């Protein structure tokens, strides 16, 4: 395909108008160094644009459904499993195959989280998690990541109708570190409360997938904020020529670590400051790539 001018400013489609989505829009605008045309998803069918940045799962679903054959889209601010579900259709697979659709996930790669676990407990042997209907397909990914790092995976199953304490207790008790995975069916308020309680009672370090999880009692949480994701998205767009294929969907390049010093102290763990943990985790990631 012949070279053309740089891609025009992307159109931003937001799943909602609440604070987190507006925060992403502000971050994208700052990285773009100028105003961006945007719209909040509504019952009115959004128009198709040459390049759309879809923020959140509802916006991503709408873009995949409506995008025309010659246009491009990138989804941000949604978990990897959600994006996989949204692109399971023939059209989604075709867009991915043609490199017209990509994503920057909201969650972190499992190896990154498990490497952080090994930083907490270098002699750990087992790592546990619990899966529900929304994350059950992640079992093989969890097992593979654990095996790469020489860890034994312990995976529980939790359905909406089951007693969370009965299902969680044996997995947590046998784990050296517990690593929850994002799943709306599992991590409702009740289940999250019991996970925090049981890991604390059994003195098992818990690694959270959001800063709020660390504030609630997880020893550490590794997560990417809107500024980090926006910068990665705009770096891709700024170095892309109109008509270029998009890169494959990816996890965030940059991330932050939130430490709950009280939880660490209660478990007898001495942790370096957050910035030092981030640097060391990035170094360890490079050794396994």
SULJO-V433961 format. One record per helix or strand of 3 or more residues. SS is the DSSP state (helix for helix, strand for strand). FROM is the first residue (numbers start at 0). LEN is the number of residues. If there is no record, write none. Layout:
ss:SS from:FROM len:LEN
ss:SS from:FROM len:LEN
//
This chain:
ss:strand from:10 len:4
ss:helix from:18 len:14
ss:strand from:37 len:3
ss:strand from:50 len:5
ss:helix from:56 len:10
ss:strand from:71 len:5
ss:helix from:79 len:7
ss:helix from:89 len:8
ss:strand from:100 len:4
ss:helix from:109 len:11
ss:strand from:125 len:6
ss:helix from:135 len:13
ss:strand from:151 len:6
ss:helix from:163 len:11
ss:strand from:176 len:3
ss:helix from:188 len:13
ss:strand from:204 len:4
ss:helix from:210 len:6
ss:strand from:219 len:4
ss:helix from:225 len:13
ss:strand from:255 len:4
ss:helix from:260 len:6
ss:helix from:273 len:15
//
